[in-house]
Amino acid sequence: MAATQGDSNGRRSTVLRATGVVGAAGVVAYAWWATGLQPFTTSAYVAVGLPVAGLAVVAVVGRPGSRFAGGAAVDARGVGRLQLRSTFPWVVLLLLAVGLEVAGLALGGRSTEVPTLSTVIDHALGWHGVRLALFLGWLAVGWAPVARVAVHRRARAA
């Protein structure tokens, strides 16, 4: 009986890993396609909107008190809830980035001698690989809270 239990868990773990690898490859393929689209077209808006819509569905379905939630999104200890302590470093980085952008614009705007962050990003976005990396980063930042809750839920179930 114990050997069967171990074999079952081993197969399940392998299937989960394989599913994760296939899922990650799918996300990278989707991001490659999305970042190759012509900007400001309907297809580009749809490509950006699909992950946002998916996240909105997960947020609504997993909302505490929702009949679909089953306690998946936020438990009684507040797991999954943003707190000032966890977001403070990101707020500081955002304020520094905005401050540097304002200083760069005040010192010269779009000059070649004093490039701003937006000028550097505009030039970098000319390469598909950079657009891919930024899109994947955007997806990761948006879905990280969902993944954290899912991992916590899986650990709690085990």
MIZA-180477 format. One record per residue (C-alpha): residue in three letters; residue number from 1; z, x, y negated. Coordinates in steps of 0.25 Angstrom, whole numbers, always signed. Last residue first. Layout:
BEGIN
REC  type  seq  w  u  v
REC  ALA  NUM  Z  X  Y
...
//
This chain:
BEGIN
REC  type  seq  w  u  v
REC  ALA  158  +7  -3  -76
REC  ALA  157  +5  -16  -85
REC  ARG  156  +12  -9  -96
REC  ALA  155  +3  +3  -95
REC  ARG  154  -9  -6  -95
REC  ARG  153  -4  -13  -107
REC  HIS  152  -1  +0  -115
REC  VAL  151  -15  +5  -111
REC  ALA  150  -21  -8  -116
REC  VAL  149  -13  -8  -129
REC  ARG  148  -17  +6  -132
REC  ALA  147  -32  +2  -129
REC  VAL  146  -32  -9  -139
REC  PRO  145  -25  +0  -150
REC  ALA  144  -36  +10  -147
REC  TRP  143  -48  +0  -148
REC  GLY  142  -50  +2  -163
REC  VAL  141  -48  +17  -164
REC  ALA  140  -56  +20  -152
REC  LEU  139  -68  +11  -156
REC  TRP  138  -68  +18  -170
REC  GLY  137  -67  +32  -163
REC  LEU  136  -79  +28  -154
REC  PHE  135  -87  +24  -166
REC  LEU  134  -83  +37  -173
REC  ALA  133  -87  +45  -161
REC  LEU  132  -100  +37  -160
REC  ARG  131  -104  +39  -175
REC  VAL  130  -101  +54  -174
REC  GLY  129  -110  +55  -161
REC  HIS  128  -121  +47  -168
REC  TRP  127  -122  +57  -180
REC  GLY  126  -125  +52  -194
REC  LEU  125  -111  +47  -194
REC  ALA  124  -106  +61  -198
REC  HIS  123  -113  +60  -211
REC  ASP  122  -106  +47  -215
REC  ILE  121  -93  +52  -210
REC  VAL  120  -93  +64  -219
REC  THR  119  -97  +56  -231
REC  SER  118  -86  +46  -227
REC  LEU  117  -76  +57  -226
REC  THR  116  -79  +62  -240
REC  PRO  115  -88  +74  -243
REC  VAL  114  -84  +82  -255
REC  GLU  113  -96  +92  -257
REC  THR  112  -107  +84  -251
REC  SER  111  -103  +73  -261
REC  ARG  110  -101  +58  -257
REC  GLY  109  -89  +56  -265
REC  GLY  108  -85  +68  -273
REC  LEU  107  -71  +70  -275
REC  ALA  106  -66  +55  -276
REC  LEU  105  -74  +52  -263
REC  GLY  104  -68  +63  -256
REC  ALA  103  -54  +59  -261
REC  VAL  102  -56  +45  -257
REC  GLU  101  -61  +49  -243
REC  LEU  100  -49  +58  -241
REC  GLY  99  -39  +47  -245
REC  VAL  98  -46  +37  -236
REC  ALA  97  -45  +48  -224
REC  LEU  96  -30  +51  -228
REC  LEU  95  -27  +36  -228
REC  LEU  94  -33  +34  -214
REC  LEU  93  -26  +46  -209
REC  VAL  92  -13  +40  -214
REC  VAL  91  -16  +27  -208
REC  TRP  90  -19  +33  -195
REC  PRO  89  -6  +40  -195
REC  PHE  88  +2  +28  -198
REC  THR  87  -4  +19  -187
REC  SER  86  +6  +22  -176
REC  ARG  85  +18  +21  -185
REC  LEU  84  +13  +9  -193
REC  GLN  83  +12  +1  -180
REC  LEU  82  +0  -5  -173
REC  ARG  81  +3  -15  -162
REC  GLY  80  -2  -12  -148
REC  VAL  79  +11  -11  -142
REC  GLY  78  +21  -20  -150
REC  ARG  77  +32  -19  -140
REC  ALA  76  +30  -34  -136
REC  ASP  75  +16  -31  -131
REC  VAL  74  +3  -31  -139
REC  ALA  73  -11  -32  -134
REC  ALA  72  -10  -35  -119
REC  GLY  71  +2  -45  -119
REC  GLY  70  -6  -55  -111
REC  ALA  69  -16  -56  -123
REC  PHE  68  -25  -67  -119
REC  ARG  67  -16  -78  -123
REC  SER  66  -15  -71  -136
REC  GLY  65  +0  -69  -140
REC  PRO  64  -2  -55  -143
REC  ARG  63  -17  -52  -146
REC  GLY  62  -25  -46  -134
REC  VAL  61  -36  -57  -136
REC  VAL  60  -37  -55  -151
REC  ALA  59  -36  -40  -151
REC  VAL  58  -45  -38  -139
REC  VAL  57  -56  -48  -146
REC  ALA  56  -54  -40  -159
REC  LEU  55  -56  -27  -152
REC  GLY  54  -69  -32  -145
REC  ALA  53  -74  -37  -158
REC  VAL  52  -72  -24  -165
REC  PRO  51  -79  -17  -153
REC  LEU  50  -91  -26  -154
REC  GLY  49  -91  -26  -170
REC  VAL  48  -96  -11  -170
REC  ALA  47  -108  -13  -161
REC  VAL  46  -111  -27  -168
REC  TYR  45  -111  -21  -182
REC  ALA  44  -120  -10  -177
REC  SER  43  -129  -20  -170
REC  THR  42  -130  -28  -183
REC  THR  41  -134  -16  -191
REC  PHE  40  -126  -9  -201
REC  PRO  39  -128  +5  -194
REC  GLN  38  -139  +7  -184
REC  LEU  37  -133  +8  -170
REC  GLY  36  -130  +21  -163
REC  THR  35  -115  +20  -166
REC  ALA  34  -115  +7  -157
REC  TRP  33  -123  +13  -146
REC  TRP  32  -114  +26  -145
REC  ALA  31  -101  +17  -147
REC  TYR  30  -106  +8  -135
REC  ALA  29  -108  +20  -126
REC  VAL  28  -95  +26  -130
REC  VAL  27  -88  +13  -127
REC  GLY  26  -95  +12  -114
REC  ALA  25  -92  +26  -110
REC  ALA  24  -77  +22  -113
REC  GLY  23  -78  +10  -104
REC  VAL  22  -84  +17  -93
REC  VAL  21  -73  +28  -93
REC  GLY  20  -62  +17  -94
REC  THR  19  -68  +9  -83
REC  ALA  18  -69  +22  -74
REC  ARG  17  -54  +25  -78
REC  LEU  16  -50  +11  -75
REC  VAL  15  -57  +11  -61
REC  THR  14  -51  +24  -58
REC  SER  13  -37  +19  -61
REC  ARG  12  -40  +6  -53
REC  ARG  11  -44  +15  -41
REC  GLY  10  -31  +23  -42
REC  ASN  9  -23  +11  -43
REC  SER  8  -29  +4  -31
REC  ASP  7  -28  +17  -23
REC  GLY  6  -13  +18  -27
REC  GLN  5  -10  +4  -23
REC  THR  4  -17  +6  -10
REC  ALA  3  -9  +18  -7
REC  ALA  2  +4  +11  -10
REC  MET  1  +0  +0  +0
//
